[in-house]
Amino acid sequence: MPSYQCKIGTADGRIVDKIYDSTTEDQLKENLEEQGFYVFRIRRQSLIFFQGGQHKSARMTGRRFLSFNQELLVLLRSGLPVLQIFDTQIEQMESGAFRNIISEIREEIRGGSSLSDAFAKFPHFFQPLYVASLKAGEKTGDLPETLSRFLEYQKRVEAIRTKVRSASFYPLLLTTAAVIVVIFLMLFVVPRFTQIYADANVELPLMTRTLIGLSSLIGSYWYLILIALIAAVPLVKSLFRSSRGRLRIDRFLLRVPFVGGLKTDYALSGFNRTLGTTLASGTPLVPAMQMSRGTLNNLSLEKEMVQAVRRVEEGTSLSDSLKRTGFFPPLALRMVSVGETSGSLTEMLGDIANYYEAEVEQRLTKLTTMIEPILMMIMGLMIAFIIVAMYVPIFQLAGTVG
């Protein structure tokens, strides 16, 4: 969805710049005017990737998000008024975009907005699940408990994300090192041997001729290869952004041995954790499923979940609806069914999430244990091929001389 930089006037006479997502510029202008804003200018942001827009750098994720909300939770439990809480937090923040966002939220609350509505006006910074948790806490009158439950959920999510990143770091480092070594050999080492063999005027074996031809191709047209790689970046991005391309990629990844199982387990842990958290916060089942659907992070699985949500709306039980998606394992379905009949669905969803988080951790351990020697072997074979291809003619020459 396109992003737009908007210059708007508020009801209290302030002029502010904000970034909104909208399908069209006309629809965004209409929505802003309905909210009571005077629209001075709307400009589409077409180069967000290169500009590194303010909303991207200030988005509340990870440690910043947890730190802010832990402070907010402590101050809420102390009984301070909401405006005083934000004044206290703003005083402790460094100057910058993030502080400006919190200041704007404070002004929204001072103007009469509820806490959840104020946060909801900044979708780039606060995910819908967070806003929904705040809204549920306001309805039940127990905002600190709801916020505490959400923070516990967020800590678990961050923990599993950290494990995934850590598991992928070393293989990525090995791959990068292998590519750099091979490029160095092809551009600097192989051409030196090529000149030696050209001066010696000897017949080269096939593997050596192939390597020299590849080295010459890279050396002569490296700039074209570089341009092609740079041009491929937006093409790949557009493929991932298009719904059809993303759907095909996601379906393919689910079929890849080992990787497909890992992605499915990761999706199940995130979905069940999110669904259990939203249900515990007082959100009805259908809206909770709709919010949790995005945590699957796979368009193919999300399409199946859309059908499951529709079946629940029509009166089908949650366990039967999930069973017909085709990717929920029998163990998880039995636990959901038990939770429905016993009235302990949120606890069962938490247990399912714990189980699959442990499965993800085990799969990641196996993957890193397996992929490291495989990458080392591939790297060794590539370098060995280059060395052998370059030295075989030398051995042939030595044999001829002898």
Secondary structure, DSSP 8 states (H G I E B T S, - for coil): --EEEEEEE-TTS-EEEEEEE-S-HHHHHHHHHHTT-EEEEEEE-S-HHHHT-HHHHH---HHHHHHHHHHHHHHHHTT--HHHHHHHHHHHS-SSHHHHHHHHHHHHHHTT--HHHHHHT-TTTS-HHHHHHHHHHHHHT-HHHHHHHHHHHHHHHHHHHHHHHHHHHHHHHHHHHHHHHHHHIIIIIHHHHHHHHHHHT----HHHHHHHHHHHHHHHSHHHHHHHHHHHHHHHHHHHHSHHHHHHHHHHHHHSTTHHHHHHHHHHHHHHHHHHHHHHTT--HHHHHHHHHGGG--HHHHHHHHHHHHHHHTT--HHHHHHTTS-S-HHHHHHHHHHHHHT-HHHHHHHHHHHHHHHHHHHHHHHHHHHHHHHHHHHHHHHHHHHHHHHHHHHHHHHHH-
